[in-house]
Each structure stands twice: as structure tokens, then as C-alpha cells.
Amino acid sequence: MKRADVIVIGAGPSGLRAAGRLAAAGLDVRVLEKKSRVGANVVCTGIVGKEVFDDFGLDRRSVIEELRTVRLVSPFSTVLTYEHPRPFACVVDREKFDNALADAAVSAGAAVACDARVDDIAVGREGVEVTVRDGQGGVLRQAAAVAILATGVDFGLQKKLGLATPRDFLNGAQVEASLPGRDTTTLFFGRDVAPGAFAWSVPAGEGKARVGLLTKKDPKACLRKLLDAHFDGRPGTGEEVPIRTKPVAQGLLSGTFGDRVLAVGEAAGQTKTTTGGGISYGLTCADLAADVILECFGRSSFGAADLAEYERRWKGLLQKEIVVGHYTRRMCARLSDGRIESLFHLAQTDGIVPIIREKADFDWHSGLIFALLQRLSFMKFFRDVKDRLGPVGLS
């Protein structure tokens, strides 16, 4: 069994980005993906900040549409239309997006294998060994000096290794099909729409839209209700399109590393706790993981004390965003439909929209959250939220 330098488990954006960075530095890197092909059947809205392509040098051919205008629909069907001064995000074809990252990793020298499910992992003094099951049921073992867990919301390997796993989740559901209003990005709010979070419709190209939601309740039932209320009950042209679901982890994790192993992306809870998105955070943390692993190879030391630097760096960058977003979303989930409606009417007359134009950043939300809480602090609920977040905001 020839030992690699690094095994990456999972061929999503964070795993592929880390693999590409490490391979480009001259390491022997293998990526193991349980699906039959990279990017297949991903449950994701597929919206990324426009800056992501320049920041990470990514191929833009996956872009379906740039976003500048968003409609917001209140619990009582009040509609606000917000237009940003410039395009702020892109809707992407996730399979093309992920495959571009895979191509870059392979070009850098990484090996990417699909139909390769990692059933078990063991860490020893000399390295990491994984048990891999292929698409025909065959079992083999592979070894490396270090393993990166980029397994999304499958936390089985983390549990085996005693790493941190999330305690709080939202439930996501989405359908992609020919639907009315498919050319307009729309957000829906209300306890009767998506209890605990929100719903959306975004253009998906080729005359289709992605309609989905996050909720604390039964996501399929909530999505069917949304389709009945706003999209004539079902996808157009009589097509049968399955509703696909996914848990979305919430909250800050401690313990995303161990001896010879670390987790990145969703597997490390590196998601935006306001919206559930995780692509940009995963790519950012993949770079941090690659930096720390390269430093470990430089001194041939891969213990938990060495890899702890990874968690220190990613938390230094993301902790405030994750904690502020998580607390704010949980508190806002307590708002009644009447209170949400009053905010819509307030936005039509008050100085909220200028604050959004000035402070909005697609991936970094804490600045906008604190600016809005400051503006809304005349309302006791938001003043209380602001006061509770005060120590975090100042840190």
C-alpha cells in the first residue's frame, strides 16, 4: 500500500480547494468521493459572492446569472424590491462549479476518485489509514500522513475520531423546475412560510428556478405549502420533480482537528448561520488548512498540537460572523408575523435601505447586523438583541 501525503475525504468545494493547494505545493494528494461523479445531486441554492471568483482565481463558466435585484415578500404579501448599486452575487451551476475545482486540483497533480466511500478511519503514530468501499462493493485500504475531512454534513468519521459535531441544525428542502417567476430572485418570510428561517426562489438557467427553504420544522411539508401559495402548486409542464432535503449545521464548533486529521467546510461547521450558505467560508478555510498542513510537512510533525493552529486561524476569521449570525437568526425566529410585517412597512419609510446599501456584504454579515440593530434599537426586541451581542461585536 503506497502511502500518500494527504487523503482528502469528500470532493466538494472545500475538499477540492485544499487538495489543489496541497498538490500544487508538491504533495501526493488523493481525493476520495462517495458519489459517482463530482458535483452530482448537490442540494444547494448555488449563490456565491461575486468576489469569490477573483479572490480564489475560479473559473466563471459555471455562472448562470449575476444578482443585483431581490424581491422580499412579507407574511401578508407585502412586497419590497431592493436593488443594489452593482451585482453582488452570482447563481452558479454547482456541478460545473465543483468540476472546475476538480479540474484545477487534477491539473495541480491531485488524484480524484469517485465511487470511493470511506467507511472507516484510523489514526496511528505513523499515519492515517482509511477503509474505502468502491462502487462494486470492493474494499481496499489507503494510507497517508494526514487526512482532511471534507464530508459535508456526514459526521460519521468525526464521531469515530472524537472530533466536534454540531448540535443545532436547520432543515433544508429545495426543488429545481420550470416555475412561475423563475427570472426573479425572491425571498419569502413568515412563520407560516418557513418557521425559524426563510424561503427563496432563484433563477437556475434554462427556464428553471430553484425554490427552497430552511426551517426548524418538516421541510418537505413547508415547501409543498410554499409551492401551493406562490407557484401554482407544482412545477410547470406537468413534470415530476423530487423535493430534495438536507440538514444545515448551525453554530460554532470547537475541536475541528486532532492527531493527523482536520475538518473543513460544512464538516467543520464553517457555514453562514444567517443563510446556511457555506461555499465561500469553505474555500477560505481550505486555504487556511492547506497553509497549516504545509507548515506541518515542513517540520514533519502532524500532532494535534501542530494542527491546532488551523482552528485558531479559522476562528480568528469566522468566529464573530458565525456567533453573531447564529444568535441573531435564532432571536429573529421568535418574531411574530405581525412584527415581521411591521418591519416591511418600516423599511418603506425609514432609513433601513440606505444602511443595507452601505453595509451589505454577501459573505460577511456582522457589520450589517449591528448597523441594523443600532437603527432598530428604539424597538425593545432589537435593543435586547443588540445588548446581548454587544461583547461579541466589540471583540
C-alpha positions in Angstrom: 0.0 0.0 0.0 1.7 3.2 -1.2 1.2 5.9 1.3 0.1 9.4 0.1 1.0 12.6 1.8 -2.7 13.7 2.2 -6.0 12.0 1.8 -9.0 14.3 1.3 -12.4 12.7 2.1 -15.0 14.5 0.1 -14.9 16.2 -3.3 -17.0 19.3 -2.5 -15.6 22.9 -2.9 -13.6 22.9 0.3 -12.0 19.5 -0.2 -11.1 20.1 -3.8 -9.7 23.6 -3.0 -7.5 22.1 -0.2 -6.4 19.3 -2.5 -5.4 21.7 -5.3 -3.4 23.9 -3.0 -1.5 21.0 -1.4 -0.9 19.3 -4.8 0.4 22.5 -6.3 2.9 22.6 -3.4 4.3 19.2 -4.5 2.4 16.8 -2.1 0.9 13.5 -3.1 -2.8 14.2 -2.6 -5.7 11.8 -3.1 -9.4 12.9 -3.1 -12.0 10.2 -2.3 -15.6 11.0 -3.2 -18.5 8.6 -2.4 -20.7 9.9 -5.2 -20.4 8.6 -8.8 -19.3 12.0 -10.1 -18.1 15.3 -8.7 -20.9 17.8 -8.0 -23.8 15.3 -8.6 -27.1 15.9 -6.8 -26.0 18.7 -4.7 -28.7 20.3 -2.6 -27.6 23.9 -2.7 -29.1 27.3 -3.7 -25.8 27.9 -5.6 -25.4 31.6 -4.8 -21.9 32.8 -4.2 -20.5 36.3 -3.7 -19.3 37.9 -6.9 -15.8 38.4 -5.3 -15.3 34.7 -4.8 -14.1 34.2 -8.4 -11.4 36.8 -8.2 -10.4 36.1 -4.6 -9.8 32.4 -5.4 -9.0 32.6 -9.1 -12.0 30.5 -10.1 -13.4 29.7 -13.5 -16.5 31.8 -14.2 -18.1 29.4 -16.7 -20.4 28.0 -14.0 -22.2 31.3 -13.6 -25.8 31.3 -14.6 -26.8 34.8 -13.6 -25.5 37.8 -11.7 -27.8 39.1 -8.9 -28.5 42.7 -8.3 -32.2 42.9 -7.6 -34.1 41.0 -4.9 -37.8 40.9 -4.1 -38.8 40.4 -0.5 -42.3 39.1 0.4 -43.7 39.5 3.8 -46.1 37.1 5.7 -49.0 39.2 4.4 -47.7 39.5 0.8 -46.3 43.0 1.1 -43.5 43.2 -1.5 -40.3 45.2 -1.2 -37.9 45.3 -4.1 -34.3 46.0 -3.3 -31.8 46.9 -6.0 -28.1 47.0 -5.1 -25.8 49.6 -6.7 -24.0 46.8 -8.5 -24.2 43.0 -8.9 -23.4 41.5 -5.6 -23.6 37.7 -6.1 -23.8 35.0 -8.8 -26.1 32.0 -9.2 -23.9 29.1 -10.3 -24.4 25.6 -11.7 -23.0 23.6 -8.8 -21.9 20.6 -10.9 -19.9 22.9 -13.2 -18.6 24.9 -10.3 -17.4 21.8 -8.4 -16.0 20.3 -11.6 -13.9 23.4 -12.3 -12.4 23.0 -8.8 -11.8 19.3 -9.5 -10.1 20.1 -12.8 -7.8 22.6 -11.1 -6.9 20.1 -8.4 -6.1 17.4 -11.0 -4.1 19.9 -13.1 -2.1 20.6 -9.9 -1.3 16.9 -9.5 -4.1 15.6 -7.2 -5.8 12.3 -7.9 -9.6 12.4 -7.6 -11.5 9.1 -7.3 -15.3 8.9 -7.3 -17.4 5.9 -6.2 -15.0 5.7 -3.2 -16.9 5.7 0.1 -14.7 5.9 3.2 -16.3 3.5 5.7 -13.7 3.8 8.4 -10.7 5.8 9.5 -7.9 5.0 12.0 -5.1 7.3 13.2 -1.8 5.8 14.3 1.6 7.1 15.2 2.9 6.7 11.7 -0.1 8.0 9.8 -3.8 7.7 8.9 -5.4 4.7 7.3 -8.9 4.7 5.7 -11.1 1.8 4.6 -12.6 2.5 1.2 -15.6 0.8 -0.5 -15.9 1.2 -4.3 -19.0 1.2 -6.4 -18.9 -2.6 -6.9 -18.6 -3.3 -3.1 -14.9 -4.0 -3.2 -12.9 -2.9 -0.1 -9.4 -1.5 0.0 -7.3 0.5 2.3 -5.3 3.6 1.7 -2.9 5.4 4.0 -1.5 9.0 4.3 0.4 11.2 6.7 -2.6 13.4 7.1 -6.4 13.3 6.3 -8.8 16.1 5.6 -12.4 15.5 6.4 -14.5 17.5 3.8 -17.6 15.3 4.2 -20.3 18.0 4.4 -23.0 17.1 6.9 -22.0 13.5 7.1 -20.3 13.5 10.6 -19.7 9.8 11.0 -16.0 10.0 10.7 -15.8 12.9 13.0 -17.6 10.9 15.6 -15.2 8.0 15.2 -12.3 10.3 15.8 -13.8 12.2 18.7 -13.9 15.5 16.8 -16.6 18.1 17.3 -20.1 17.7 15.6 -22.9 20.3 15.5 -25.8 20.2 18.0 -28.1 22.7 16.2 -29.5 22.2 12.7 -31.9 23.7 10.3 -33.7 21.5 7.8 -33.4 22.5 4.1 -35.6 21.5 1.2 -35.4 22.5 -2.5 -36.8 21.8 -5.9 -35.5 22.8 -9.3 -38.0 23.1 -12.1 -39.9 25.3 -14.5 -41.9 27.6 -12.2 -43.7 30.9 -12.4 -41.5 33.9 -11.5 -38.3 31.9 -12.3 -36.5 35.0 -13.6 -36.7 36.9 -10.3 -34.7 36.3 -7.1 -37.3 36.3 -4.3 -37.1 35.8 -0.5 -40.2 34.8 1.5 -40.6 35.4 5.2 -43.1 34.4 7.9 -43.8 31.7 10.4 -46.3 30.2 8.1 -43.8 30.0 5.3 -40.5 28.8 6.8 -40.7 28.6 10.6 -37.4 29.6 12.1 -35.8 30.9 8.9 -36.9 31.9 5.3 -37.6 30.6 1.8 -36.3 31.6 -1.6 -36.7 31.3 -5.4 -33.6 32.0 -7.6 -33.0 31.6 -11.3 -31.4 28.3 -12.3 -31.0 28.8 -16.0 -32.7 27.1 -18.9 -36.1 28.4 -17.9 -35.9 26.9 -14.4 -35.9 28.2 -10.8 -34.6 26.8 -7.5 -37.3 27.1 -4.9 -36.4 26.1 -1.4 -36.4 27.0 2.3 -34.8 26.5 5.6 -36.9 25.7 8.7 -36.9 24.1 12.1 -40.0 22.0 11.0 -40.8 19.4 8.3 -39.1 21.0 5.3 -40.9 19.0 2.6 -44.3 19.9 4.1 -43.3 23.6 4.3 -42.0 23.6 0.7 -45.2 22.0 -0.7 -47.2 24.7 1.1 -44.9 27.4 -0.4 -45.4 25.9 -3.9 -49.2 25.9 -3.4 -49.2 29.5 -2.2 -46.8 31.2 -4.6 -46.1 28.8 -7.6 -49.5 27.4 -8.6 -48.9 24.3 -6.6 -46.4 22.4 -8.6 -43.7 22.7 -11.3 -44.8 23.6 -14.8 -45.2 21.4 -17.8 -46.5 18.5 -15.6 -43.0 17.4 -14.8 -42.5 15.3 -11.7 -39.6 16.8 -9.8 -38.5 15.4 -6.4 -38.1 17.6 -3.4 -34.6 17.1 -2.0 -33.7 17.7 1.6 -30.6 18.4 3.6 -29.7 19.3 7.2 -27.7 22.6 7.6 -25.5 22.8 10.6 -25.6 25.9 12.8 -23.3 27.2 15.4 -19.6 27.4 16.2 -17.6 24.2 16.6 -14.6 23.6 18.8 -12.5 20.6 18.1 -12.2 20.6 14.3 -8.7 18.9 14.4 -6.9 16.0 16.0 -3.8 14.0 15.5 -3.1 13.9 11.8 -6.6 15.0 10.9 -8.7 18.1 10.4 -12.1 19.0 9.1 -13.0 21.8 6.6 -16.2 23.4 5.2 -19.6 22.1 6.4 -17.8 19.2 8.2 -16.3 21.9 10.5 -19.4 24.0 10.8 -18.0 26.7 8.6 -21.3 28.0 7.2 -23.1 31.3 7.3 -25.5 30.9 10.2 -27.7 33.6 8.7 -28.4 32.0 5.4 -26.9 28.5 5.6 -24.5 29.1 2.7 -21.0 27.7 3.0 -19.1 27.9 -0.2 -17.0 31.0 0.4 -16.3 30.1 4.0 -15.3 26.6 3.0 -12.9 27.8 0.3 -11.4 30.3 2.7 -10.8 27.6 5.4 -9.5 25.2 2.8 -6.7 27.7 2.1 -6.0 28.0 5.9 -6.0 24.2 6.2 -3.5 23.9 3.3 -1.3 26.5 4.8 -1.1 24.8 8.2 -0.6 21.3 6.7 2.3 22.6 4.6 3.8 24.0 7.7 3.4 20.6 9.4 5.2 18.9 6.5 7.9 21.5 6.7 8.8 20.2 10.2 7.5 16.6 9.8 5.2 16.9 12.8 1.4 16.3 12.5 0.1 16.0 16.0 -3.0 17.8 17.4 -0.8 20.5 18.9 0.5 21.2 15.4 -2.9 21.2 13.7 -4.5 23.3 16.4 -3.1 26.3 14.6 -5.7 25.7 11.9 -8.6 26.1 14.2 -7.0 29.2 15.8 -6.7 30.8 12.3 -10.2 30.0 11.0 -11.9 31.0 14.2 -9.9 34.3 14.2 -11.5 34.9 10.8 -15.0 33.5 11.2 -16.0 33.2 14.9 -17.6 36.6 15.1 -19.6 36.0 11.9 -20.8 32.6 13.0 -21.7 33.6 16.5 -23.4 36.9 15.6 -25.3 35.3 12.7 -26.4 32.3 14.8 -27.7 34.3 17.7 -29.4 36.9 15.5 -31.2 34.2 13.4 -32.4 32.4 16.5 -33.8 35.6 18.0 -35.4 36.7 14.8 -37.1 33.3 14.5 -39.1 34.4 17.5 -40.7 37.3 15.7 -44.4 37.1 15.0 -45.7 37.5 11.5 -47.2 40.9 12.7 -43.7 42.1 13.8 -42.2 41.0 10.5 -44.9 42.9 8.6 -44.2 46.0 10.7 -40.6 45.8 9.7 -41.6 45.7 6.0 -43.6 48.8 6.4 -40.8 50.5 8.4 -38.4 49.7 5.6 -40.6 51.5 3.1 -40.4 54.8 5.1 -37.3 54.6 7.3 -33.6 54.7 6.6 -33.1 51.0 6.5 -32.4 50.6 2.8 -29.5 53.1 2.8 -27.9 51.1 5.6 -28.2 47.9 3.6 -26.7 49.6 0.5 -23.8 50.9 2.6 -23.1 47.9 4.8 -24.3 44.8 2.9 -21.6 42.2 2.1 -22.8 38.9 0.7 -20.4 36.8 2.8 -19.7 39.0 5.9 -22.9 39.8 7.7 -22.0 41.0 11.2 -21.4 44.6 10.1 -24.8 44.9 8.6 -26.4 43.1 11.5 -25.0 45.6 14.0 -25.9 48.6 11.9 -29.5 47.4 11.6 -29.7 46.6 15.3 -28.4 50.1 16.1 -31.1 51.7 13.8 -33.9 49.5 15.2 -32.8 49.8 18.9 -35.9 52.0 19.5 -37.8 48.7 19.4 -37.2 46.8 22.6 -36.7 43.4 20.9 -33.9 44.6 18.7 -32.3 46.6 21.5 -32.2 43.5 23.6 -30.6 41.5 20.8 -28.0 44.3 20.3 -27.2 44.4 24.0 -26.8 40.6 24.2 -24.4 40.7 21.2 -22.5 43.7 22.4 -19.5 41.8 23.8 -19.2 39.8 20.6 -19.5 42.9 18.5 -16.7 44.6 20.3 -14.3 41.6 20.2 
